[in-house]
């Protein structure tokens, strides 16, 4: 009995207690944002601090969604993020398949070049991209952001996808070709169903990257009607006044799709990351 008690105490001290402290450290800012978003404007800075709003109100959410324009910013961000996911998903599947299945001269150098693109800070490319897009009349458009996000997300996801595809036996494609499928049909009917965990992992990383990006959206977009959520949040900080309730409500609105996405695809995401780590 004492041995079991000692085992449980040791397990709690070395595993559950650190995890609990880490969870609290991570969740407190999210809780405080939610707490602020539900408070009346006069109660946000009131002393002593109220750790739960009494009474709770949704006025900040209504004002952010309707008056500030977060409904429009939300649609803009969703359109850009989903468009980026679609482009990156298609191109990373094709590029990952080529890397994993074909041997060509300079293949290792090509993969190294793809990896090296991830070492370049995005801010360093801001001015060249702005000048190039301005010459192409893509500044101030969502298309410019979609192209930029896709270009930054594609190299890493192509290498990630090649690891997933490399773990699928080539014999399955050969069997499909014996049954009359060409290579493209074999990819769609054989490879893609097995690739679902990898597709989910790639889609989630791409979506989060496009959803949260701020710097390029701030520099390329000038019209308020085209703002994304991060840019819309930054413009809520006035020169002399900040509406903390509306700002917190906007932050919660921006968090909702990410939380829902991770809650829905958590199983596939962990499975896909595990597969990529082992087989890639």
matplotlib code that plots the C-alpha trace (Angstrom):
import matplotlib.pyplot as plt

x = [0.0, 2.8, 4.6, 1.5, 1.1, 4.7, 4.3, 1.3, 3.0, 6.1, 3.9, 2.1, 5.2, 7.2, 4.4, 1.1, 2.3, 4.6, 1.9, -0.7, 1.6, 2.4, -1.3, -2.0, 0.8, -0.6, -4.3, -4.2, -3.7, -6.6, -8.8, -7.9, -8.8, -12.1, -12.7, -12.0, -14.2, -17.2, -16.8, -18.5, -16.1, -16.0, -15.2, -12.1, -9.8, -11.7, -9.8, -9.8, -9.5, -12.6, -11.5, -15.0, -17.3, -20.4, -22.6, -21.2, -22.1, -21.8, -21.9, -18.2, -18.7, -21.7, -19.8, -16.7, -18.7, -21.1, -19.6, -15.9, -16.2, -14.9, -17.5, -15.8, -12.3, -13.3, -14.6, -11.4, -9.1, -11.2, -11.1, -7.3, -6.5, -8.7, -7.4, -3.8, -4.6, -6.1, -3.1, -0.5, -2.2, -2.4, 1.2, 2.7, 1.1, 2.5, 6.0, 6.1, 5.2, 8.0, 10.6, 9.7, 9.1, 11.5, 15.3, 16.7, 20.0, 20.4, 17.6, 19.5, 20.6, 16.9, 15.7, 18.5, 17.4, 13.8, 14.9, 17.1, 14.1, 12.8, 15.9, 15.2, 13.2, 10.0, 10.7, 13.9, 11.8, 9.1, 10.5, 11.4, 8.0, 6.2, 8.1, 7.4, 3.7, 3.3, 4.6, 2.2, -0.7, -1.2, -0.7, -4.0, -5.5, -6.1, -4.5, -1.1, -1.5, -2.5, 0.5, 2.8, 1.5, 1.5, 5.1, 6.2, 4.3, 5.0, 8.7, 8.3, 5.0, 6.4, 9.2, 6.7, 4.4, 7.3, 8.0, 4.4, 4.3, 7.7, 6.1, 3.5, 4.7, 5.1, 3.6, 0.1, 0.6, 2.0, -1.1, -3.3, -1.5, -1.9, -5.7, -5.6, -4.9, -2.4, -0.1, -2.4, -5.3, -3.2, -2.3, -6.0, -7.5, -4.6, -2.3, -4.7, -7.0, -3.9, -2.5, -5.4, -3.4, -0.6, -3.1, -4.7, -1.3, -0.3, -3.7, -3.6, -0.1, -0.9, -4.2, -2.7, 0.2, -2.1, -4.7, -2.2, 0.1, 0.3, 3.3, 2.6, -1.1, -0.3, 2.0, 0.1, -3.4, -4.5, -8.3, -10.2, -12.7, -9.8, -8.3, -7.6, -8.3, -4.7, -4.6, -8.1, -7.1, -4.0, -6.2, -8.4, -5.6, -6.2, -3.7, -5.2, -7.7, -8.0, -11.3, -9.9, -13.3, -13.8, -10.1, -10.4, -13.7, -12.0, -9.1, -11.6, -13.4, -10.0, -9.3, -12.6, -11.8, -8.4, -9.8, -12.6, -10.1, -7.7, -10.5, -11.9, -8.6, -6.5, -6.6, -5.5, -2.9, -1.1, -1.3, 0.1, 2.9, 3.8, 3.8, 6.0, 8.5, 8.8, 8.6, 10.1]
y = [0.0, 2.4, 1.4, 2.4, 5.6, 6.5, 5.7, 7.9, 10.8, 10.5, 10.4, 13.5, 15.5, 14.6, 14.5, 16.0, 18.9, 20.4, 19.8, 21.6, 24.6, 24.8, 24.7, 27.5, 29.5, 29.1, 29.5, 32.6, 35.1, 33.5, 33.6, 37.3, 38.2, 36.5, 38.1, 41.6, 41.0, 40.3, 43.3, 46.7, 49.5, 51.1, 47.8, 46.9, 49.3, 49.4, 48.5, 46.1, 43.8, 41.7, 38.1, 37.4, 40.1, 40.8, 41.3, 39.7, 41.5, 40.7, 44.4, 44.4, 41.5, 43.2, 46.5, 44.7, 42.6, 45.3, 48.8, 48.2, 45.9, 42.6, 40.7, 42.0, 41.5, 37.9, 37.2, 38.6, 36.5, 33.4, 33.9, 34.5, 31.6, 29.1, 30.2, 29.8, 26.4, 25.2, 26.4, 25.1, 21.8, 21.1, 22.3, 20.6, 17.2, 17.5, 18.7, 16.2, 13.4, 14.4, 14.7, 11.3, 9.2, 10.6, 10.7, 13.7, 15.5, 18.1, 16.6, 17.0, 20.6, 21.4, 20.1, 22.1, 25.2, 24.6, 24.4, 27.5, 29.6, 29.0, 30.8, 34.1, 36.6, 37.7, 41.3, 41.3, 40.5, 43.1, 46.0, 43.9, 42.2, 45.5, 47.0, 43.9, 43.7, 47.4, 47.1, 44.2, 46.3, 43.6, 45.9, 46.6, 43.3, 40.0, 38.2, 39.7, 38.4, 34.9, 34.7, 35.9, 33.5, 30.5, 31.2, 31.3, 28.2, 26.0, 25.0, 23.6, 21.9, 20.3, 18.7, 17.7, 16.1, 14.3, 12.6, 11.4, 10.1, 8.4, 6.3, 4.9, 1.7, 2.2, -1.3, 0.2, 2.6, -0.3, -2.4, 0.6, 1.0, -2.8, -2.2, 0.5, 3.7, 6.2, 8.0, 10.9, 8.6, 6.5, 9.7, 10.7, 7.2, 5.5, 8.1, 10.8, 8.5, 7.3, 10.8, 12.2, 12.7, 14.4, 16.6, 17.7, 18.5, 20.5, 22.3, 23.3, 24.7, 26.7, 28.0, 29.2, 30.9, 32.7, 33.5, 35.1, 36.9, 40.6, 42.3, 41.7, 42.3, 45.7, 46.8, 45.6, 46.4, 50.1, 50.0, 49.3, 47.1, 44.7, 44.5, 41.1, 40.3, 41.0, 44.4, 45.2, 44.5, 46.8, 49.7, 49.5, 51.1, 54.8, 57.6, 58.7, 56.0, 52.2, 50.4, 47.4, 45.6, 45.7, 44.8, 41.8, 40.8, 41.0, 38.8, 36.2, 36.3, 35.7, 32.8, 31.0, 29.4, 28.3, 26.6, 24.9, 23.8, 22.2, 20.6, 18.9, 17.8, 17.1, 13.3, 13.6, 16.3, 14.1, 11.1, 13.0, 14.6, 11.2, 9.7, 12.4, 12.2, 8.4, 8.0, 11.3]
z = [0.0, 0.9, -2.3, -4.4, -2.5, -3.0, -6.7, -7.1, -5.2, -7.4, -10.6, -9.4, -8.6, -11.7, -14.3, -13.4, -11.3, -14.0, -16.6, -14.4, -13.8, -17.5, -18.3, -15.9, -17.3, -20.8, -20.0, -17.7, -20.6, -22.5, -19.4, -18.8, -22.4, -22.1, -18.7, -20.1, -23.1, -20.8, -18.6, -18.8, -20.0, -16.5, -14.7, -16.8, -15.0, -11.7, -8.5, -6.8, -9.7, -10.5, -11.5, -13.0, -14.5, -12.5, -14.4, -17.6, -20.9, -24.6, -25.6, -26.5, -28.9, -30.5, -30.9, -32.3, -34.8, -36.0, -35.3, -35.6, -38.6, -37.3, -39.3, -42.5, -41.2, -40.2, -43.7, -45.3, -43.1, -43.7, -47.4, -47.5, -45.1, -47.0, -50.4, -49.1, -47.7, -51.0, -53.1, -50.7, -50.3, -54.1, -54.8, -51.7, -52.7, -56.2, -55.1, -52.2, -54.6, -57.0, -54.2, -52.7, -55.9, -58.5, -58.6, -60.5, -60.7, -57.9, -55.8, -52.5, -53.4, -54.3, -50.9, -49.2, -51.0, -49.9, -46.3, -46.6, -47.6, -44.1, -42.6, -44.4, -42.2, -43.8, -42.9, -45.0, -48.1, -47.3, -49.4, -52.5, -52.4, -52.0, -55.0, -57.1, -56.2, -56.7, -60.2, -60.8, -59.2, -56.5, -53.5, -51.8, -52.9, -51.3, -54.2, -53.3, -49.7, -50.9, -53.3, -50.5, -47.9, -50.4, -51.3, -47.7, -46.7, -49.6, -49.2, -45.6, -46.4, -49.6, -47.6, -44.9, -47.5, -49.1, -45.7, -45.6, -49.1, -48.7, -46.0, -48.4, -50.2, -54.0, -54.4, -53.9, -56.8, -59.0, -58.1, -59.1, -62.4, -63.1, -62.7, -65.3, -63.4, -64.7, -62.3, -61.6, -60.9, -58.6, -56.6, -56.2, -55.6, -53.7, -52.2, -51.0, -48.8, -47.0, -46.7, -44.7, -41.4, -43.5, -45.3, -42.0, -40.5, -43.6, -43.7, -40.0, -40.2, -43.3, -42.0, -38.7, -40.5, -42.9, -40.2, -37.8, -40.2, -39.5, -41.1, -44.8, -44.3, -42.6, -45.4, -48.4, -47.5, -47.2, -47.4, -44.3, -46.2, -47.0, -43.5, -42.0, -38.3, -37.0, -38.9, -37.6, -34.1, -34.4, -35.7, -32.6, -30.5, -30.9, -30.3, -27.0, -26.1, -26.3, -25.9, -24.0, -23.9, -27.7, -28.3, -26.0, -27.7, -31.1, -29.8, -28.7, -32.0, -33.7, -31.4, -32.0, -35.5, -34.3, -31.2, -33.2, -35.8, -33.3, -31.4, -34.5, -36.1, -33.0, -33.5, -37.2, -36.4, -33.8, -36.0, -39.0, -37.0, -35.6, -39.1, -40.5, -37.6, -38.0, -41.8, -43.0]

ax = plt.figure().add_subplot(projection="3d")
ax.plot(x, y, z, "-o")
ax.set_aspect("equal")
plt.show()
